[in-house]
Amino acid sequence: MTVNEGESFRLYRKALRYAESDPEVFLSTARRAAESILLDIAMQETVGSKPTLESLLTVLTAKGLLPRKVVLAVRTIQNYGNYGSHALDPSGEEISAEDVQPCLTALTQLAAWYGRTASSFAENEGREALAAMQRAAGTTRLADSTLIVVKALLLGCGFEEVMARYNHRVAYIQLPWSDQLVRDVAQGRLDLAVYNEQRLLKLTEDEEEIRSQVVSVGRLGHSMGGRNFYLLAARGGRWGRTTAEEFLTDPAGAEIAVPKHSDMFANVLSAFSTDEAGLRDMGVRVLDVPHHLGLELFHLNRDVLAVGGQNLRMHARDEDDYFELLNSDMLPSATQARLRSAAANVLVANRAWLSALDTRPNDLYRQLMRRFHDMGSDQARFESVVDDLIAHASFPLQSSQVSRERLVRHVLFESYRLGDP
């Protein structure tokens, strides 16, 4: 994440907080957020421009870096920002929350596009670093992550200490959580990566290169102990007085916001024991949202149901306005078993790398797991891992140090039974 990217999301969330309580402040903050987003795109693409909304919009549009719908969204925000600045004059008319709804929609469209674009930039940077790293003797290339569940494994398994026994140093490459990790291992660009077991099995079935070049070293546990599915609802929304049983009996009209190309969406399908077409037949609509959208979803639509990661879940638990309409524990035992299986992660390795290391998957697995489980009885080492996760894992931008530590400890206990509940 760039410095300006963090500022852009901060302004976006700040604008959302004022959409109802102070629409005039919302409009001015929305304009600043849009300006910050365009500035970050210009910085990423090394495009020269004056740091004003009009100049940035003109230059980025001329270079074909903004889709037409994004240009329209920015123009909407710009026009409403102009309207808001005039309304601040004593002679101007008062602005209501209803008046700024089109600007709110445009801002969220811009933020959603930017979230996907920023993720693409981050992935490109990781891929460039991977491509630039030549295969060096005595070097193990390991996919790094800011996901708490994965980062905890990378820290707790002591890869550096274990690989030192083979006279190898570890080179960490920051890459997003996606199927591409497995393909990178298959093609020899990575030596090791942690990834979802079910996705690995599917890729192994579908792609011969993965089947021949990738081996599962061993299972590394289940995210949140396999209880990582939930549907978050606003108490003041349509589903606020609905029980889980009532919802499962008749979910018609539900809008579920979830990153569609993710294991989160697969969990939704598993929870309902159906496929995407089956959801439509039930009257359930899926809203494809980027990973970075959090509780601000409910500023746009109080009736929406959100599926996200543990960051969103813990953030919601700090707020009385939200509750889990449905979660893993409320589902039939067979469905819980499916979800638990889908939450398993494994360590995957390149076969040629293992052969060069002259070790068997089981031997490597035992060494790593011994280090990981020893951490549970080594309080100083455990606390060091907690501190490292608080400093380097990903969290909602507005989360405090206290909430970050609580989330880290919660995930470590629920996923790996490390620390206290």
C-alpha positions, 0 to 999 in steps of 0.5 A: 500500500502506498502512503497516498493509498492509505490517505485515500481510503482514510478520506473515503471512510471519513466522507461516509461518516458524514453522509447523513450527519453533515452532508455539506462536510461529506461533499467537501471530503468526498471531493478530497477523497476523489482527488487523493485517489486520482493523485495516487493513480498518477503517482503509480503511473508516473504521470505528471499533473498539477495536484488538482481534481480537474488537472488530474482528471484531464491528464489521466483521461487523456492517457486512457487510464480511467474507464468512462464510468470512473470519469463519470463518477469523478465528474459527479463528485466534482459537480456535487463538491462545487454545489456544496461549496456554494451551499456553504455560503450563508445565502445558499440552501441547506443540503440534506442527506437525500440530496447527496445520495448520487454523490455517495453512490459515485464515490463508492463506485470510484472507491470500488474501482480504485480498490481493484486497481490498487490491488492490481498495482500491488500484485504487479509490484510483487510479480516484478520483484519475483521476475527480477529475482534470479534463481540463486543457489542456496535461496528459497523463495517463499510467498509472503502475506499480510493475512493474519492466518497465513503470516502467523504460519510464516512466522511461527514455523520458523522457515529461516531457522529450518532452511538454514539447516539446508544452508538456504536463506529465505527470500520473502516475496509479498504476493496476494492470496490467489490461485496464481501462487500455485502457478508460480510454484509450478513454474518454478518462480516460487519454491514455497507458498501457503494456500487453500487446500480445496483450491489446490485440489481443484487446480491439480485436477484442472491443470497438468502442469500443477499436477506434475510440478507441485506437491502438498507438503502438509496441512497447516491448520484451518482458518478460524478453526473452520468457523470462518463463515458469517453473514453480517447484518445491520440491526436497523436494516431489513433483517434486524429482527430475523432469526437464522432459521427464518432467514434460511427458510426464506432468504428471498430478497437478500443482497449478499455483498462478497468478493465474488472471486474468492473462497468467501463466495465459495463459502456462501454457496456451501452454506446454502448448499447450492450454486450461483444459479441456485442462489438466484432461484432463491431470490438472493442477489450477489453484490461483487465488492472489493476486499477493502470495503468494510462496514461502510457497505451499510452506509450505502444500504442498511439492508445488505448482508456482508461476508468478509474476513476476520477483520470485518467480523471483529470490527463489527463486534466492536459496534452494537449496530451489527450482528451475525444473522448467520454463521457456521455454528448455526448451520447443519453439521454436514454443512459445518463439515464442508466449511471446515474442510474448505478452511484448510490451508496447506504448504505447497512446494516445487518438486524440483526444489524439494529434490535439489534440497534432498528432502522428503515432504514429510521430513520438511513438514515435521520440522516446520510443525515442530517449530510452530507447536513449540511456539505455544510453550515459549511465551517470549517467542509467542509474544514476539510473533504477536507483536510482529503480526500487529506491526505487519499484518493487514487491518482496517485503516481506522482500527486502533492498536488495542483492536489490532492486538485483540484481532491477532490474539483471537485469530491465533487462538481460533485458528491454531489454539495458541494463546488464550481465548 
